[in-house]
């Protein structure tokens, strides 16, 4: 079992490049697919999760809805090599992965206030499969305090584990250059 809280940088790099580290990415829109592509290009195994069965089926057939050729190629290669699959079952994806990246949208309601419904559902799904030593990353665009005030308590309640003691929790601001996301992420982050 991999414990990311105790892993050294060199060990992490080896786990990624060898495909032994598995990431699950929740939300296979532009951001999610771009992140999947970058991790696949680095050597990791990736499980993509989405609520659209039609999108899942298309992606698993190699039909990737992206304007970036690098994303299409990386997903296609990952499918052929068995390092990528898209599924509906987010709990299973959480169980099978060590890193969970949530990229689901946070929309605005009629009063222009954030609607956290999709994010809450994704967090609870991840929590149901969360294990000791795992890492959860919130990459959705969210207001300040969302990770601490929404993600942390939901994950702890759902998983019955404690952040920092049992699993890691981080926020990574979504900063993707539309049209060249793979290049942008690989060169700048």
Residue frames as qw, qx, qy, qz and C-alpha x, y, z in Angstrom:
[[0.000, 0.888, 0.460, 0.000, 0.00, 0.00, 0.00],
 [0.411, 0.388, -0.009, 0.825, 1.31, 3.45, -0.92],
 [0.304, -0.790, -0.400, 0.352, 1.25, 6.08, 1.81],
 [0.402, 0.694, 0.131, 0.583, 1.68, 9.45, 0.12],
 [0.364, -0.914, 0.024, -0.176, 1.97, 11.21, 3.47],
 [0.700, -0.580, 0.354, 0.222, 5.24, 9.39, 4.14],
 [0.821, 0.378, 0.250, 0.348, 6.64, 9.09, 0.60],
 [0.368, -0.553, 0.232, 0.710, 9.82, 10.91, -0.38],
 [0.390, 0.709, -0.153, -0.567, 10.07, 12.98, -3.58],
 [0.111, 0.430, -0.828, -0.342, 12.27, 10.40, -5.33],
 [0.257, 0.160, 0.944, -0.131, 9.84, 7.61, -4.43],
 [0.444, 0.632, 0.385, -0.506, 6.90, 9.62, -5.77],
 [0.311, 0.653, -0.446, -0.528, 8.71, 10.32, -9.03],
 [0.006, -0.221, 0.960, 0.172, 9.44, 6.61, -9.44],
 [0.346, 0.357, 0.808, -0.316, 5.83, 5.64, -8.65],
 [0.446, 0.691, 0.097, -0.560, 4.55, 8.09, -11.26],
 [0.282, 0.604, -0.600, -0.443, 6.98, 7.21, -14.05],
 [0.049, -0.137, 0.987, 0.060, 6.49, 3.47, -13.52],
 [0.507, -0.226, -0.518, -0.651, 2.70, 3.69, -13.63],
 [0.399, -0.220, -0.834, 0.310, 2.42, 2.35, -10.07],
 [0.075, 0.298, 0.410, -0.859, 0.74, 5.55, -8.87],
 [0.041, 0.511, 0.762, 0.395, -2.91, 5.75, -9.85],
 [0.097, 0.154, 0.196, -0.964, -4.85, 8.99, -9.96],
 [0.151, 0.608, 0.774, 0.098, -8.59, 9.39, -10.25],
 [0.029, -0.052, 0.095, 0.994, -9.86, 12.55, -11.86],
 [0.151, 0.578, 0.758, -0.260, -13.44, 13.57, -11.15],
 [0.306, 0.835, 0.144, -0.434, -15.01, 15.56, -13.97],
 [0.620, 0.006, 0.556, 0.553, -13.88, 14.88, -17.53],
 [0.319, 0.924, 0.182, -0.105, -14.41, 18.30, -19.02],
 [0.497, 0.790, -0.234, 0.272, -11.62, 20.43, -20.45],
 [0.219, -0.752, 0.540, -0.308, -9.68, 20.66, -17.19],
 [0.824, -0.257, 0.476, -0.169, -10.11, 17.01, -16.19],
 [0.901, 0.397, 0.121, 0.127, -9.10, 15.64, -19.59],
 [0.347, 0.823, -0.336, 0.299, -6.10, 17.99, -19.75],
 [0.424, -0.643, 0.575, -0.275, -4.91, 16.89, -16.30],
 [0.933, 0.001, 0.355, -0.063, -5.42, 13.24, -17.24],
 [0.748, 0.630, -0.089, 0.189, -3.27, 13.78, -20.33],
 [0.062, 0.816, -0.480, 0.316, -0.45, 15.40, -18.37],
 [0.635, -0.452, 0.581, -0.234, -0.37, 12.62, -15.77],
 [0.940, 0.243, 0.238, 0.003, -0.49, 9.95, -18.47],
 [0.564, 0.751, -0.247, 0.238, 2.41, 11.61, -20.29],
 [0.191, -0.726, 0.576, -0.323, 4.36, 11.50, -17.00],
 [0.344, 0.219, -0.913, 0.027, 3.76, 7.74, -16.78],
 [0.349, -0.033, 0.675, -0.650, 0.99, 7.53, -14.16],
 [0.067, -0.360, -0.900, -0.238, -2.13, 5.39, -14.40],
 [0.225, 0.036, 0.141, -0.964, -5.35, 7.41, -14.50],
 [0.044, 0.484, 0.874, 0.017, -9.01, 6.64, -13.88],
 [0.126, -0.131, -0.133, -0.974, -11.35, 9.29, -15.24],
 [0.027, 0.454, 0.838, -0.301, -14.73, 9.68, -13.57],
 [0.200, -0.043, -0.190, -0.960, -17.78, 11.45, -14.94],
 [0.444, 0.244, 0.657, -0.558, -21.54, 11.32, -14.39],
 [0.626, 0.502, -0.153, -0.576, -22.29, 11.15, -18.13],
 [0.785, -0.030, 0.614, 0.078, -22.45, 7.56, -19.37],
 [0.673, 0.721, 0.151, 0.070, -22.39, 8.87, -22.95],
 [0.096, 0.903, -0.412, 0.071, -19.15, 10.79, -22.32],
 [0.589, -0.461, 0.663, -0.016, -17.59, 7.75, -20.60],
 [0.832, 0.289, 0.471, 0.062, -18.45, 5.48, -23.54],
 [0.520, 0.848, -0.047, 0.092, -17.05, 7.95, -26.08],
 [0.134, -0.831, 0.536, -0.063, -13.80, 8.44, -24.18],
 [0.684, -0.273, 0.676, 0.002, -13.30, 4.68, -23.76],
 [0.784, 0.499, 0.350, 0.122, -13.72, 4.35, -27.55],
 [0.566, -0.107, 0.217, 0.788, -10.96, 6.93, -27.97],
 [0.117, 0.715, 0.401, 0.561, -13.33, 9.74, -28.95],
 [0.423, -0.437, -0.356, 0.709, -11.91, 12.56, -26.86],
 [0.118, 0.895, 0.357, 0.240, -13.69, 15.91, -26.96],
 [0.450, -0.691, 0.063, 0.563, -10.70, 18.24, -26.83],
 [0.461, 0.884, -0.056, -0.050, -9.29, 20.86, -29.17],
 [0.159, -0.779, 0.604, 0.065, -5.79, 19.84, -28.12],
 [0.796, 0.344, -0.486, -0.111, -4.05, 17.11, -30.07],
 [0.180, 0.411, -0.785, 0.428, -1.76, 16.37, -27.10],
 [0.560, -0.120, 0.530, -0.625, -4.81, 15.50, -24.96],
 [0.879, 0.257, -0.082, -0.393, -6.27, 13.21, -27.63],
 [0.621, 0.460, -0.626, 0.101, -2.94, 11.44, -28.16],
 [0.042, -0.369, 0.768, -0.522, -2.21, 10.96, -24.45],
 [0.701, -0.016, 0.412, -0.582, -5.69, 9.59, -23.70],
 [0.856, 0.362, -0.249, -0.271, -5.53, 7.31, -26.76],
 [0.452, 0.458, -0.724, 0.248, -2.09, 6.00, -25.79],
 [0.293, -0.281, 0.686, -0.603, -3.22, 5.52, -22.17],
 [0.840, 0.104, 0.155, -0.509, -6.24, 3.50, -23.34],
 [0.795, 0.416, -0.435, -0.073, -4.06, 1.28, -25.56],
 [0.329, 0.419, -0.734, 0.421, -1.49, 0.71, -22.80],
 [0.616, -0.456, -0.642, -0.012, -4.15, 0.00, -20.16],
 [0.356, -0.110, -0.419, 0.828, -3.09, 2.99, -18.04],
 [0.251, 0.066, 0.096, -0.961, -6.32, 4.93, -18.60],
 [0.109, -0.430, -0.865, -0.235, -9.99, 4.15, -18.34],
 [0.279, -0.211, 0.070, -0.934, -13.10, 6.24, -17.84],
 [0.261, -0.315, -0.909, 0.076, -15.80, 4.99, -15.48],
 [0.366, -0.641, -0.282, -0.613, -19.03, 6.10, -13.82],
 [0.770, -0.527, -0.352, 0.071, -18.30, 4.53, -10.42],
 [0.106, 0.811, -0.307, 0.486, -16.50, 7.23, -8.47],
 [0.716, -0.584, 0.321, -0.207, -16.35, 5.19, -5.27],
 [0.958, 0.067, 0.167, 0.225, -14.51, 2.38, -7.06],
 [0.522, 0.698, -0.124, 0.475, -12.17, 4.92, -8.66],
 [0.283, -0.810, 0.328, -0.395, -11.41, 6.32, -5.21],
 [0.891, -0.349, 0.287, -0.041, -10.70, 2.83, -3.84],
 [0.897, 0.267, 0.151, 0.318, -8.35, 2.04, -6.74],
 [0.420, 0.718, -0.091, 0.548, -6.37, 5.31, -6.67],
 [0.581, -0.322, -0.369, 0.650, -3.96, 7.00, -4.31],
 [0.069, -0.228, -0.011, 0.971, -4.52, 10.54, -5.59],
 [0.190, 0.676, 0.710, 0.057, -8.00, 11.92, -6.22],
 [0.130, -0.126, 0.117, 0.976, -8.31, 15.19, -8.17],
 [0.209, 0.673, 0.680, -0.204, -11.71, 16.89, -8.20],
 [0.154, -0.092, 0.326, 0.928, -12.36, 19.18, -11.18],
 [0.071, 0.625, 0.765, 0.140, -16.16, 19.33, -11.20],
 [0.084, 0.490, 0.154, 0.854, -17.72, 22.73, -11.91],
 [0.129, -0.514, -0.586, 0.612, -19.01, 25.07, -9.25],
 [0.112, 0.556, 0.493, 0.659, -21.71, 27.13, -10.92],
 [0.062, 0.007, 0.314, -0.947, -23.56, 30.23, -9.75],
 [0.106, 0.546, 0.820, -0.137, -27.19, 30.22, -8.72],
 [0.139, 0.796, 0.455, 0.375, -29.76, 32.91, -9.64],
 [0.324, -0.942, -0.056, 0.066, -28.44, 35.16, -6.88],
 [0.483, 0.738, -0.395, 0.256, -24.89, 34.81, -8.24],
 [0.525, -0.609, 0.552, -0.223, -23.85, 32.70, -5.24],
 [0.193, 0.380, -0.892, -0.152, -21.76, 29.53, -5.67],
 [0.901, -0.075, -0.010, -0.427, -23.73, 26.31, -6.06],
 [0.122, -0.559, 0.816, -0.084, -21.67, 23.55, -4.44],
 [0.893, 0.026, 0.222, -0.390, -24.01, 20.62, -5.23],
 [0.864, 0.421, -0.272, 0.038, -21.74, 18.87, -7.78],
 [0.237, 0.607, -0.625, 0.429, -18.64, 19.52, -5.68],
 [0.556, -0.361, 0.540, -0.518, -20.26, 18.16, -2.51],
 [0.956, 0.134, 0.083, -0.249, -21.40, 15.03, -4.36],
 [0.703, 0.528, -0.431, 0.202, -17.91, 14.46, -5.77],
 [0.048, -0.576, 0.638, -0.509, -16.31, 14.98, -2.35],
 [0.746, -0.217, 0.434, -0.456, -18.69, 12.52, -0.69],
 [0.936, 0.315, -0.124, -0.096, -18.07, 9.97, -3.45],
 [0.457, 0.588, -0.566, 0.353, -14.30, 10.29, -3.00],
 [0.341, -0.504, 0.569, -0.553, -14.69, 10.00, 0.77],
 [0.915, -0.073, 0.175, -0.357, -16.50, 6.67, 0.46],
 [0.940, 0.262, -0.131, 0.174, -13.42, 5.10, -1.14],
 [0.089, 0.847, -0.409, 0.328, -10.72, 7.10, 0.66],
 [0.911, -0.171, -0.294, 0.232, -7.89, 5.15, 2.33],
 [0.519, -0.779, 0.144, 0.321, -5.11, 6.00, 4.75],
 [0.538, -0.303, 0.452, 0.644, -2.17, 7.59, 2.95],
 [0.410, 0.605, 0.555, 0.397, -4.25, 8.97, 0.05],
 [0.144, -0.281, 0.004, 0.949, -4.26, 12.55, -1.23],
 [0.255, 0.744, 0.615, 0.048, -7.34, 14.53, -2.29],
 [0.239, -0.160, 0.156, 0.945, -6.86, 17.65, -4.41],
 [0.287, 0.781, 0.490, -0.261, -9.62, 20.18, -5.05],
 [0.363, -0.073, 0.407, 0.835, -8.92, 21.78, -8.43],
 [0.089, 0.753, 0.598, 0.260, -12.35, 23.25, -9.10],
 [0.118, 0.387, -0.075, 0.911, -12.55, 27.06, -9.05],
 [0.476, -0.634, -0.609, 0.037, -13.96, 27.76, -5.60],
 [0.166, -0.890, 0.069, -0.419, -14.19, 30.64, -3.13],
 [0.185, 0.469, -0.681, 0.531, -11.60, 31.02, -0.37],
 [0.432, -0.253, 0.619, -0.605, -12.31, 28.66, 2.53],
 [0.843, 0.114, -0.222, -0.476, -14.06, 25.95, 0.49],
 [0.629, 0.250, -0.721, 0.148, -11.37, 23.33, 1.09],
 [0.087, 0.158, -0.722, 0.668, -11.33, 23.94, 4.84],
 [0.416, 0.044, 0.401, -0.815, -15.06, 24.57, 5.37],
 [0.822, 0.220, -0.051, -0.522, -16.68, 22.15, 2.91],
 [0.721, 0.369, -0.583, -0.052, -14.19, 19.55, 1.63],
 [0.138, 0.359, -0.800, 0.460, -12.43, 18.76, 4.91],
 [0.496, -0.085, 0.592, -0.629, -15.54, 18.10, 7.04],
 [0.846, 0.259, -0.078, -0.460, -17.31, 16.16, 4.27],
 [0.622, 0.415, -0.662, 0.051, -14.27, 13.95, 3.64],
 [0.013, -0.296, 0.800, -0.521, -13.70, 13.30, 7.33],
 [0.644, 0.020, 0.402, -0.651, -17.37, 12.50, 7.94],
 [0.848, 0.329, -0.201, -0.365, -17.74, 10.24, 4.90],
 [0.647, 0.412, -0.626, 0.142, -14.42, 8.40, 5.27],
 [0.774, -0.629, -0.060, -0.044, -14.18, 8.39, 9.08],
 [0.758, 0.051, -0.085, 0.645, -10.53, 9.38, 8.59],
 [0.226, -0.891, -0.111, 0.379, -8.75, 12.57, 9.67],
 [0.530, 0.803, -0.076, 0.264, -7.02, 15.01, 7.36],
 [0.081, 0.807, -0.520, 0.268, -3.25, 15.32, 7.95],
 [0.558, -0.398, 0.696, -0.216, -3.23, 12.23, 10.21],
 [0.716, 0.146, 0.682, -0.031, -4.73, 9.72, 7.76],
 [0.576, 0.531, 0.478, 0.398, -4.89, 11.47, 4.38],
 [0.265, -0.239, 0.094, 0.930, -3.74, 14.63, 2.66],
 [0.256, 0.807, 0.531, -0.020, -5.99, 17.41, 1.39],
 [0.328, -0.282, 0.203, 0.878, -4.89, 20.22, -0.90],
 [0.417, 0.815, 0.305, -0.263, -6.25, 22.96, -3.10],
 [0.470, -0.105, 0.475, 0.737, -4.69, 23.58, -6.48],
 [0.317, 0.641, 0.124, -0.687, -6.01, 26.67, -8.24],
 [0.699, 0.460, 0.515, 0.187, -7.24, 25.91, -11.72],
 [0.030, 0.796, -0.271, -0.540, -4.81, 27.72, -13.99],
 [0.647, 0.140, 0.668, 0.341, -5.02, 26.27, -17.43],
 [0.097, 0.473, -0.333, -0.810, -4.23, 28.12, -20.60],
 [0.729, 0.440, 0.437, -0.289, -7.11, 27.27, -22.94],
 [0.678, 0.707, -0.156, -0.128, -5.83, 25.83, -26.19],
 [0.563, 0.508, -0.589, 0.280, -2.46, 24.72, -24.84],
 [0.704, -0.616, 0.134, -0.327, -3.20, 23.24, -21.44],
 [0.969, -0.092, -0.040, 0.226, -0.81, 20.29, -21.64],
 [0.578, 0.454, -0.156, 0.660, 2.15, 22.45, -22.63],
 [0.207, -0.738, 0.133, -0.628, 1.22, 25.07, -20.04],
 [0.827, -0.526, 0.080, -0.184, 0.95, 22.57, -17.17],
 [0.934, 0.024, -0.044, 0.354, 4.12, 20.68, -18.11],
 [0.498, 0.490, -0.120, 0.706, 6.20, 23.83, -18.50],
 [0.111, -0.605, 0.158, -0.772, 4.86, 25.97, -15.67],
 [0.687, -0.478, 0.223, -0.500, 3.58, 23.67, -12.94]]
